[in-house]
Amino acid sequence: MNERNRKLLLRFAPYFKKYKWILVLDLFCAALTTVCELTLPLIIRYLTDMGMNDIEALTVERILLLGAFYLGLRVVDLVANYFMANVGHMMGAKIETDMRKDLFSHLQNLSYSYYDNTKIGQIMARITSDLFDVTEFAHHCPEEYFIAALKIGVSFTILAQTDPLLTILVFALLPLMLLASMKFNGKMRDAFKRSRNQIGELNAQVEDSLLGMRVVKSFANEDVEEEKFRKGNEGFLEIKREAYRYMAGFFSTIRFFDGVMYIVVVIVGALFMVERRIGAPDLVAYLLYVSMLLQSIRRIVEFTEQFQRGMTGIERFAEIMDEPVEIDDAPDAVPLPAVRGEVRFDKVSFKYSDNNRHILSNIDLVVKEGENVALVGPSGSGKTTLCNLIPRFYDVTDGRVLIDGHDIKGVTIQSLRSQIGIVQQDVYLFSGTVLENIAYGKPGASREEVEEAAKNADAHEFIIALPQGYDTYVGERGVKLSGGQKQRVSIARVFLKNPPILILDEATSALDNESEAMVKQSLARLAKGRTTFTIAHRLTTIKNASVILVLTENGIEEQGSHEALLAKDGVYAHLYRMYSG
């Protein structure tokens, strides 16, 4: 076994720990089924020997007794096989479930930066189809190799006792078979991995096309999408063609050596029988055991494709599990106490890991409890980035962010984010009902609490007018609701959460004038009494902010009230005149 496979198997082995007794029983049952198979050639040799040398001793009672004995073995084989097929397969399914749970949990902990650079279709392929192969691998891998080792070991012992020279000739062909097959084995593995990666790309492309179907249809670009899909689909076919070419070479080589081993036994065995080195009963038993030996090798060979798929699945699973959790609780992190709402940026600088340019540099800022701070500035000046540092969606490169004097790196992420509410421009609603989407802000909330939150968000009236009211299905990503309705549902969700700190990220920029007016009322009600950060490109919407911060590539260029900044006649005044004009 090469080092790569050994490391992957060591990585996978702990998942068997919970089910070690099931595995032991499964292997015990595998041993029982093997005993049943190994016994038949011995019975046949015994009957053949008695029939040729002592026919008088071969009584009906003896024959029936042997038949009853073998039938009893087959009953044992029946029970053992049922256990292996049922409980053994369930062990594999449970291991797959455990791995999927760990994978999903790890994905939940990965930072924004991972999702910035990874396609969702690739992740979906790894959490579904890759782990399907692991189920079969987890069950069959120990079972098949155990049975093969048992059969090969017992067959070798029995065959060596029958004729050592013939046994050495047969087994001498095995290393040649292995060397010839190894040529194709590694290439099969790489081809299977590339096919997994390509199906992930295909999934990502299909997801992108289907989610953007309204855009596709609005531009009448169905042909463009079909052509993109055709190229990806044919690329997948080419990789499959290569994989199957290596697999065909692999199986053909094994089949050739299979035939060679048979003919060696038949020819050499017949010559030895002519020389009276072995008798006819021994040759019959020898052929049966060689047949069983080759069947075991053939099963291992046939399992090789499944083995490679399983190892590919484990490898792709490990690649995600090895992704570092960039933002995690410090070892000595403590829960953040109930927040009043003071937020302080202490010499904060930030740059993305794949970019050498600082988005924010040496930011010093104190936002008092209950203050409404607006952030304006040109695109790319760091407004959203600054706000994303507060809930630790990204970690500062230098400096500190403090809430009520607590460094946010020293508190648990759950306690930090549970006290921050965010309303974004791009509203995401989960596939489900209106009630479920609002209740997401406070899991376990009563229907009355949900309805109260909806009323505060000016959403109750339109919700009860829907076909099933609060139980109306909103469609994937909320497609059955208008932009304004989705935004008010998201505001209701934050009302239900009731956080002391609020971030409004261009929450009205994508709405029409009527919807914007209604949402602005809801947001004003939501922001009351909370420390609020408002990112806005419509400057008329933030005239009443306590403090307006003007961010540019130089950092906080200006700050002050709307009137003070206009009087200063600087960057803000220029932006305001440009927008108003």
C-alpha positions as CSV (number, residue, x, y, z in Angstrom):
1,M,0.0,0.0,0.0
2,N,1.4,3.4,-1.0
3,E,1.9,6.2,1.6
4,R,-0.9,8.2,0.2
5,N,-3.5,5.5,0.7
6,R,-2.1,4.6,4.2
7,K,-2.5,8.2,5.4
8,L,-6.1,8.3,4.1
9,L,-7.0,5.0,5.7
10,L,-5.5,6.2,9.0
11,R,-7.6,9.4,8.7
12,F,-10.7,7.3,8.0
13,A,-10.1,4.6,10.7
14,P,-11.5,6.6,13.7
15,Y,-15.0,6.5,12.1
16,F,-15.1,2.8,12.7
17,K,-14.5,3.2,16.5
18,K,-18.2,3.8,17.4
19,Y,-19.1,0.6,15.4
20,K,-16.2,-1.6,16.3
21,W,-18.4,-4.4,17.7
22,I,-20.6,-4.3,14.6
23,L,-17.4,-4.6,12.5
24,V,-16.1,-7.5,14.6
25,L,-19.5,-9.3,14.2
26,D,-19.5,-8.5,10.5
27,L,-16.0,-10.0,10.1
28,F,-17.0,-13.0,12.2
29,C,-20.0,-13.6,9.8
30,A,-17.6,-13.2,6.9
31,A,-15.4,-15.9,8.4
32,L,-18.5,-18.2,8.8
33,T,-19.5,-17.7,5.1
34,T,-15.8,-18.5,4.1
35,V,-15.8,-21.7,6.2
36,C,-18.9,-22.8,4.4
37,E,-17.3,-22.3,1.0
38,L,-14.0,-23.9,2.0
39,T,-15.7,-27.0,3.2
40,L,-17.4,-28.0,-0.1
41,P,-14.1,-29.0,-1.9
42,L,-13.2,-31.1,1.0
43,I,-16.5,-32.9,0.9
44,I,-16.2,-33.4,-2.8
45,R,-12.6,-34.8,-2.5
46,Y,-13.8,-37.2,0.2
47,L,-16.7,-38.5,-1.8
48,T,-14.6,-38.8,-5.0
49,D,-11.8,-40.6,-3.1
50,M,-14.3,-43.0,-1.4
51,G,-16.1,-43.6,-4.8
52,M,-12.8,-44.5,-6.5
53,N,-11.1,-46.5,-3.7
54,D,-13.7,-47.8,-1.3
55,I,-17.1,-47.7,-2.9
56,E,-18.5,-50.2,-0.4
57,A,-17.8,-47.9,2.5
58,L,-19.8,-45.0,0.7
59,T,-23.2,-45.8,2.3
60,V,-26.4,-43.9,1.8
61,E,-26.3,-42.9,5.5
62,R,-22.8,-41.4,5.1
63,I,-23.8,-39.5,2.0
64,L,-27.0,-38.2,3.6
65,L,-25.1,-37.3,6.8
66,L,-22.6,-35.3,4.7
67,G,-25.5,-33.6,2.9
68,A,-27.2,-32.7,6.2
69,F,-23.9,-31.3,7.5
70,Y,-23.4,-29.1,4.5
71,L,-27.0,-28.0,4.5
72,G,-26.5,-26.9,8.2
73,L,-23.5,-24.9,7.0
74,R,-25.6,-23.2,4.4
75,V,-28.2,-22.2,7.0
76,V,-25.3,-20.7,9.0
77,D,-24.2,-19.0,5.7
78,L,-27.7,-17.7,5.2
79,V,-27.9,-16.0,8.6
80,A,-24.3,-14.7,8.3
81,N,-24.9,-13.3,4.9
82,Y,-28.1,-11.6,6.0
83,F,-26.3,-9.9,8.9
84,M,-23.5,-8.7,6.5
85,A,-25.9,-7.4,3.9
86,N,-28.2,-5.7,6.4
87,V,-26.4,-4.6,9.5
88,G,-23.0,-4.4,7.8
89,H,-24.4,-2.0,5.1
90,M,-26.1,0.0,7.9
91,M,-22.7,0.4,9.5
92,G,-21.4,1.9,6.3
93,A,-24.5,4.2,6.1
94,K,-24.0,5.3,9.7
95,I,-20.3,6.1,9.0
96,E,-21.3,8.1,6.0
97,T,-23.9,10.0,8.1
98,D,-21.2,10.7,10.8
99,M,-18.8,12.0,8.1
100,R,-21.5,14.2,6.5
101,K,-22.4,15.6,9.9
102,D,-18.7,16.4,10.6
103,L,-18.3,17.9,7.1
104,F,-21.4,20.1,7.4
105,S,-20.3,21.2,10.9
106,H,-16.9,22.1,9.6
107,L,-18.4,24.0,6.7
108,Q,-20.5,26.0,9.2
109,N,-17.3,27.1,10.9
110,L,-15.3,28.1,7.8
111,S,-15.0,31.9,7.3
112,Y,-16.4,34.1,4.6
113,S,-13.0,34.0,2.8
114,Y,-13.4,30.2,2.1
115,Y,-16.8,30.7,0.5
116,D,-15.5,33.7,-1.4
117,N,-13.1,31.3,-3.3
118,T,-15.1,28.1,-3.4
119,K,-18.0,27.0,-5.7
120,I,-21.1,25.7,-3.8
121,G,-21.5,23.0,-6.5
122,Q,-18.1,21.6,-5.6
123,I,-19.1,21.5,-1.9
124,M,-22.4,19.8,-2.7
125,A,-20.6,17.1,-4.7
126,R,-18.3,16.4,-1.8
127,I,-21.1,16.3,0.8
128,T,-23.4,14.1,-1.3
129,S,-22.0,11.9,-4.1
130,D,-18.5,11.6,-2.7
131,L,-19.8,10.2,0.6
132,F,-22.2,7.8,-1.1
133,D,-19.1,5.9,-2.3
134,V,-17.7,5.9,1.2
135,T,-20.8,3.9,2.4
136,E,-19.9,1.0,0.2
137,F,-16.2,1.4,0.9
138,A,-16.7,1.4,4.7
139,H,-18.7,-1.8,4.6
140,H,-17.0,-3.8,1.9
141,C,-13.4,-2.8,2.3
142,P,-12.6,-4.6,5.6
143,E,-15.0,-7.4,4.7
144,E,-13.7,-8.2,1.2
145,Y,-10.0,-8.0,2.2
146,F,-10.7,-10.2,5.3
147,I,-12.5,-12.8,3.3
148,A,-9.8,-12.8,0.6
149,A,-7.0,-13.1,3.1
150,L,-8.8,-16.0,4.8
151,K,-9.5,-17.8,1.6
152,I,-6.0,-17.3,0.1
153,G,-4.4,-18.3,3.4
154,V,-6.5,-21.5,3.9
155,S,-6.4,-22.4,0.2
156,F,-2.6,-22.0,0.2
157,T,-2.3,-24.3,3.3
158,I,-4.5,-27.0,1.8
159,L,-3.0,-26.8,-1.7
160,A,0.6,-26.9,-0.3
161,Q,-0.3,-30.1,1.5
162,T,-1.7,-31.6,-1.7
163,D,1.3,-30.6,-3.9
164,P,3.9,-28.0,-2.8
165,L,5.5,-27.6,-6.3
166,L,2.2,-27.0,-8.1
167,T,1.2,-24.6,-5.4
168,I,4.4,-22.6,-5.8
169,L,3.9,-22.4,-9.5
170,V,0.4,-21.1,-9.1
171,F,1.3,-18.5,-6.4
172,A,4.4,-17.4,-8.3
173,L,2.0,-15.9,-10.9
174,L,0.4,-13.6,-8.3
175,P,3.3,-11.1,-8.0
176,L,3.3,-10.8,-11.8
177,M,-0.4,-10.1,-11.8
178,L,0.0,-7.5,-9.1
179,L,2.8,-5.7,-10.9
180,A,0.9,-5.6,-14.1
181,S,-2.3,-4.3,-12.4
182,M,-0.4,-1.6,-10.4
183,K,0.5,0.1,-13.7
184,F,-3.2,0.9,-14.2
185,N,-4.2,1.4,-10.6
186,G,-2.7,4.8,-9.9
187,K,-4.0,6.2,-13.2
188,M,-7.5,4.9,-12.4
189,R,-7.3,6.7,-9.0
190,D,-6.3,10.1,-10.6
191,A,-8.9,9.8,-13.3
192,F,-11.6,9.1,-10.7
193,K,-10.5,12.1,-8.7
194,R,-10.6,14.3,-11.8
195,S,-14.1,13.0,-12.7
196,R,-15.3,13.9,-9.1
197,N,-13.9,17.4,-9.5
198,Q,-15.5,17.8,-12.9
199,I,-18.9,16.7,-11.7
200,G,-18.5,19.3,-8.9
201,E,-17.8,21.9,-11.6
202,L,-20.9,20.7,-13.5
203,N,-23.0,21.0,-10.4
204,A,-21.8,24.5,-9.8
205,Q,-22.6,25.5,-13.4
206,V,-26.1,23.9,-13.3
207,E,-26.8,25.6,-9.9
208,D,-25.6,29.0,-11.3
209,S,-27.7,28.6,-14.5
210,L,-30.9,27.5,-12.6
211,L,-30.7,30.2,-9.9
212,G,-30.1,32.8,-12.6
213,M,-32.9,31.4,-14.8
214,R,-34.8,34.8,-14.8
215,V,-31.7,36.5,-16.1
216,V,-31.1,33.8,-18.7
217,K,-34.7,34.1,-20.0
218,S,-34.7,37.9,-19.9
219,F,-31.6,37.9,-22.3
220,A,-33.0,35.0,-24.3
221,N,-29.6,33.2,-23.6
222,E,-30.9,29.7,-23.3
223,D,-28.6,28.6,-26.2
224,V,-25.6,30.2,-24.4
225,E,-26.3,28.2,-21.2
226,E,-26.9,25.0,-23.2
227,E,-23.5,25.4,-24.9
228,K,-21.8,26.0,-21.6
229,F,-23.4,22.9,-20.2
230,R,-22.5,20.9,-23.3
231,K,-18.8,21.7,-22.9
232,G,-18.8,20.8,-19.2
233,N,-20.8,17.7,-19.8
234,E,-18.5,16.5,-22.6
235,G,-15.5,17.4,-20.5
236,F,-16.9,15.0,-17.9
237,L,-17.4,12.3,-20.6
238,E,-13.8,12.6,-21.7
239,I,-12.5,12.1,-18.2
240,K,-14.8,9.1,-17.8
241,R,-13.5,7.7,-21.1
242,E,-10.0,7.9,-19.8
243,A,-10.9,6.3,-16.5
244,Y,-12.7,3.5,-18.2
245,R,-9.7,2.9,-20.6
246,Y,-7.4,2.4,-17.6
247,M,-10.1,0.3,-15.9
248,A,-10.4,-1.9,-19.0
249,G,-6.7,-2.4,-19.1
250,F,-6.7,-3.3,-15.4
251,F,-9.5,-5.9,-15.6
252,S,-8.2,-7.3,-18.9
253,T,-4.8,-7.9,-17.4
254,I,-6.3,-9.6,-14.4
255,R,-8.5,-11.8,-16.6
256,F,-5.4,-12.8,-18.7
257,F,-3.5,-14.0,-15.6
258,D,-6.7,-15.7,-14.3
259,G,-6.7,-17.8,-17.5
260,V,-3.0,-18.5,-17.2
261,M,-3.3,-19.7,-13.7
262,Y,-6.1,-22.1,-14.6
263,I,-4.3,-23.6,-17.5
264,V,-1.1,-24.0,-15.5
265,V,-3.1,-26.0,-12.9
266,V,-4.9,-28.1,-15.5
267,I,-1.8,-29.0,-17.6
268,V,0.7,-29.4,-14.7
269,G,-1.9,-31.1,-12.6
270,A,-2.7,-33.6,-15.4
271,L,1.1,-34.3,-15.9
272,F,1.5,-34.9,-12.2
273,M,-1.5,-37.2,-12.2
274,V,0.1,-39.2,-15.1
275,E,3.3,-39.4,-13.0
276,R,1.0,-40.5,-10.1
277,R,2.3,-37.6,-7.9
278,I,-1.3,-36.8,-7.1
279,G,-4.6,-38.7,-7.5
280,A,-7.7,-37.7,-9.3
281,P,-9.6,-36.7,-6.1
282,D,-6.7,-34.5,-5.1
283,L,-6.7,-32.8,-8.6
284,V,-10.5,-32.3,-8.4
285,A,-10.1,-30.7,-5.0
286,Y,-7.1,-28.7,-6.2
287,L,-9.0,-27.3,-9.1
288,L,-11.9,-26.3,-6.8
289,Y,-9.6,-24.6,-4.4
290,V,-7.8,-22.8,-7.2
291,S,-11.2,-21.8,-8.6
292,M,-12.0,-20.4,-5.1
293,L,-8.7,-18.7,-4.9
294,L,-9.1,-17.0,-8.3
295,Q,-12.7,-16.1,-7.4
296,S,-11.3,-14.3,-4.3
297,I,-8.7,-12.5,-6.4
298,R,-11.3,-11.6,-8.9
299,R,-13.6,-10.2,-6.2
300,I,-10.7,-8.1,-4.9
301,V,-10.0,-6.9,-8.4
302,E,-13.6,-6.0,-9.0
303,F,-13.6,-4.2,-5.7
304,T,-10.6,-2.2,-6.8
305,E,-12.9,0.2,-8.7
306,Q,-15.1,0.7,-5.6
307,F,-11.9,0.9,-3.5
308,Q,-10.6,3.7,-5.7
309,R,-13.9,5.6,-5.6
310,G,-14.1,5.3,-1.8
311,M,-10.5,6.5,-1.4
312,T,-11.2,9.4,-3.7
313,G,-14.3,10.2,-1.6
314,I,-12.2,10.1,1.6
315,E,-9.5,12.2,0.0
316,R,-12.0,14.9,-1.1
317,F,-13.6,14.8,2.3
318,A,-10.2,15.2,4.0
319,E,-9.4,18.2,1.8
320,I,-12.4,20.2,3.2
321,M,-11.8,18.9,6.7
322,D,-8.2,20.2,6.5
323,E,-9.3,23.7,5.5
324,P,-8.3,25.8,8.5
325,V,-11.0,27.5,10.6
326,E,-9.6,31.0,10.3
327,I,-12.1,32.5,12.8
328,D,-12.7,30.5,15.9
329,D,-13.1,30.9,19.6
330,A,-9.9,31.5,21.5
331,P,-9.0,28.8,24.0
332,D,-9.8,31.2,26.9
333,A,-12.8,32.8,25.2
334,V,-15.7,33.7,27.5
335,P,-19.3,34.6,26.7
336,L,-20.0,38.2,25.9
337,P,-22.2,39.7,28.7
338,A,-25.4,41.5,27.8
339,V,-24.4,44.3,25.4
340,R,-25.1,48.0,26.0
341,G,-23.8,48.9,22.5
342,E,-20.6,50.8,22.6
343,V,-18.3,49.8,19.7
344,R,-14.7,50.9,19.4
345,F,-12.2,50.4,16.6
346,D,-8.7,50.7,18.0
347,K,-6.1,51.3,15.3
348,V,-7.8,48.8,13.0
349,S,-6.3,47.7,9.7
350,F,-7.5,45.0,7.4
351,K,-6.5,43.3,4.1
352,Y,-7.8,40.2,2.5
353,S,-5.5,37.2,2.6
354,D,-5.2,37.1,-1.2
355,N,-4.5,40.8,-1.5
356,N,-1.6,42.8,-0.3
357,R,-3.5,46.1,-0.4
358,H,-5.0,47.3,2.9
359,I,-8.8,47.9,2.6
360,L,-8.8,49.7,5.9
361,S,-5.8,51.3,7.6
362,N,-5.3,52.5,11.2
363,I,-9.0,53.2,11.9
364,D,-9.7,54.8,15.2
365,L,-13.4,55.2,16.0
366,V,-15.7,55.1,19.0
367,V,-19.4,54.6,18.5
368,K,-21.4,55.3,21.6
369,E,-24.3,53.2,22.9
370,G,-27.5,53.9,20.9
371,E,-25.7,56.1,18.4
372,N,-26.7,55.9,14.7
373,V,-23.6,56.0,12.5
374,A,-23.9,56.2,8.7
375,L,-21.0,55.1,6.5
376,V,-20.7,56.6,3.0
377,G,-18.0,56.7,0.4
378,P,-17.1,55.4,-3.1
379,S,-17.4,51.7,-3.9
380,G,-14.4,49.8,-2.6
381,S,-13.7,52.2,0.2
382,G,-14.3,49.5,2.9
383,K,-17.8,50.4,4.3
384,T,-19.1,46.9,4.3
385,T,-15.7,45.5,5.3
386,L,-15.7,47.7,8.4
387,C,-19.1,46.5,9.5
388,N,-18.1,42.8,8.8
389,L,-15.3,43.1,11.3
390,I,-17.8,43.7,14.2
391,P,-19.4,40.2,14.1
392,R,-16.0,38.7,13.1
393,F,-17.0,37.6,9.6
394,Y,-13.4,38.6,9.0
395,D,-10.7,39.2,11.6
396,V,-8.7,42.4,11.7
397,T,-5.2,42.3,10.3
398,D,-4.0,44.8,13.0
399,G,-5.6,46.5,15.9
400,R,-8.7,45.6,18.0
401,V,-12.5,45.8,17.8
402,L,-14.1,46.2,21.2
403,I,-17.7,46.1,22.3
404,D,-18.4,47.6,25.7
405,G,-14.7,47.4,26.4
406,H,-14.5,43.6,25.5
407,D,-12.0,42.7,22.8
408,I,-14.3,40.6,20.4
409,K,-11.4,38.1,19.9
410,G,-11.7,37.2,23.6
411,V,-15.4,36.3,23.6
412,T,-17.2,33.4,22.0
413,I,-18.4,33.9,18.5
414,Q,-21.9,32.6,19.3
415,S,-22.4,35.1,22.1
416,L,-21.0,37.9,19.9
417,R,-23.2,37.3,16.9
418,S,-26.3,36.6,18.9
419,Q,-26.2,40.3,19.9
420,I,-25.8,41.7,16.4
421,G,-28.6,42.0,13.9
422,I,-27.9,42.5,10.1
423,V,-30.2,43.6,7.4
424,Q,-28.6,43.3,4.0
425,Q,-29.3,44.6,0.5
426,D,-29.4,41.0,-0.9
427,V,-32.1,39.4,1.3
428,Y,-31.8,35.6,1.6
429,L,-35.0,33.8,2.5
430,F,-34.8,30.0,3.1
431,S,-37.1,27.6,1.2
432,G,-40.0,27.3,3.6
433,T,-42.9,29.3,5.0
434,V,-43.0,33.0,6.0
435,L,-43.4,31.9,9.6
436,E,-40.3,29.7,9.4
437,N,-38.2,32.5,7.9
438,I,-39.2,35.1,10.5
439,A,-38.8,32.6,13.3
440,Y,-35.2,32.0,12.1
441,G,-34.3,35.1,14.1
442,K,-35.2,33.4,17.3
443,P,-35.5,29.6,17.1
444,G,-38.3,28.3,19.2
445,A,-40.3,31.6,19.1
446,S,-44.0,31.4,19.5
447,R,-46.4,32.3,16.7
448,E,-47.5,35.3,18.7
449,E,-43.9,36.6,18.9
450,V,-43.4,36.1,15.2
451,E,-46.6,38.0,14.4
452,E,-45.6,40.8,16.8
453,A,-42.2,41.1,15.0
454,A,-44.0,41.2,11.6
455,K,-46.2,44.0,12.8
456,N,-43.2,46.0,14.0
457,A,-41.7,45.5,10.5
458,D,-44.9,46.6,8.7
459,A,-45.1,43.1,7.3
460,H,-48.2,41.7,9.0
461,E,-50.8,43.2,6.6
462,F,-49.3,41.8,3.4
463,I,-48.5,38.4,5.1
464,I,-52.1,37.8,6.2
465,A,-53.2,38.7,2.6
466,L,-51.1,35.8,1.2
467,P,-52.9,32.6,0.2
468,Q,-52.0,30.7,3.4
469,G,-50.9,33.7,5.5
470,Y,-47.9,33.0,7.7
471,D,-47.9,29.4,6.4
472,T,-47.4,30.5,2.8
473,Y,-44.5,28.8,1.0
474,V,-42.1,31.6,-0.1
475,G,-40.2,29.5,-2.8
476,E,-36.5,29.0,-3.1
477,R,-34.7,32.2,-2.0
478,G,-38.1,33.8,-1.5
479,V,-38.9,34.1,-5.2
480,K,-42.7,34.3,-4.6
481,L,-42.4,37.6,-2.7
482,S,-41.5,41.0,-4.1
483,G,-38.3,42.8,-3.1
484,G,-40.0,45.0,-0.6
485,Q,-41.9,42.1,1.0
486,K,-38.7,40.0,1.3
487,Q,-36.9,42.9,2.9
488,R,-39.7,43.4,5.5
489,V,-39.6,39.7,6.3
490,S,-35.9,40.0,6.9
491,I,-36.5,43.1,9.1
492,A,-39.1,41.1,11.1
493,R,-36.5,38.4,11.6
494,V,-34.2,40.9,13.2
495,F,-37.0,42.5,15.3
496,L,-37.6,39.0,16.7
497,K,-33.9,38.6,17.4
498,N,-33.9,42.0,19.2
499,P,-30.2,42.7,19.1
500,P,-28.6,45.7,20.8
501,I,-26.3,46.3,17.8
502,L,-27.7,46.7,14.3
503,I,-26.0,46.8,10.9
504,L,-28.0,48.0,7.9
505,D,-26.0,47.2,4.7
506,E,-27.7,49.3,1.9
507,A,-30.9,47.7,3.0
508,T,-33.1,49.9,0.7
509,S,-30.9,50.4,-2.3
510,A,-32.5,47.7,-4.5
511,L,-36.1,48.8,-3.8
512,D,-38.5,50.9,-5.7
513,N,-39.6,54.3,-4.2
514,E,-42.9,52.9,-2.7
515,S,-41.2,49.9,-1.2
516,E,-38.3,52.0,0.0
517,A,-40.6,54.4,1.9
518,M,-42.3,51.5,3.7
519,V,-39.0,49.7,4.5
520,K,-37.4,53.0,5.8
521,Q,-40.2,53.3,8.3
522,S,-39.6,49.8,9.5
523,L,-35.9,50.3,9.7
524,A,-36.3,53.6,11.7
525,R,-38.5,51.6,14.2
526,L,-36.0,48.8,14.3
527,A,-33.0,51.1,14.9
528,K,-34.6,53.0,17.7
529,G,-32.6,52.5,20.9
530,R,-29.9,50.4,19.2
531,T,-26.4,51.1,18.2
532,T,-26.8,51.2,14.5
533,F,-24.4,51.2,11.5
534,T,-26.0,52.2,8.3
535,I,-24.2,51.7,5.0
536,A,-26.0,53.8,2.3
537,H,-25.4,55.0,-1.2
538,R,-28.5,57.2,-1.2
539,L,-27.3,60.0,1.0
540,T,-30.7,61.5,1.5
541,T,-31.6,58.5,3.6
542,I,-29.0,59.1,6.3
543,K,-29.4,62.9,6.9
544,N,-30.7,62.2,10.4
545,A,-27.8,60.0,11.5
546,S,-26.0,60.9,14.7
547,V,-22.6,60.8,12.9
548,I,-21.7,60.3,9.2
549,L,-18.4,58.7,8.4
550,V,-16.9,59.4,5.0
551,L,-14.6,56.5,4.0
552,T,-12.1,56.7,1.2
553,E,-9.0,54.8,0.3
554,N,-7.3,57.0,2.9
555,G,-9.5,55.7,5.7
556,I,-12.0,58.0,7.5
557,E,-11.7,61.1,5.4
558,E,-14.5,63.1,7.2
559,Q,-16.9,62.6,10.0
560,G,-19.7,64.7,11.5
561,S,-23.4,65.5,11.2
562,H,-25.0,66.1,7.8
563,E,-25.1,69.8,8.3
564,A,-21.5,70.0,9.5
565,L,-20.2,68.0,6.6
566,L,-22.1,70.1,4.1
567,A,-20.7,73.2,5.7
568,K,-17.2,71.8,5.4
569,D,-17.7,71.5,1.7
570,G,-15.4,68.5,1.4
571,V,-15.8,65.0,0.0
572,Y,-19.3,64.5,1.6
573,A,-20.6,67.7,0.2
574,H,-19.3,66.8,-3.2
575,L,-21.0,63.4,-3.1
576,Y,-24.2,64.9,-1.8
577,R,-24.4,67.5,-4.6
578,M,-23.6,64.9,-7.1
579,Y,-26.4,62.6,-5.9
580,S,-28.9,65.4,-5.4
581,G,-28.1,66.9,-8.8
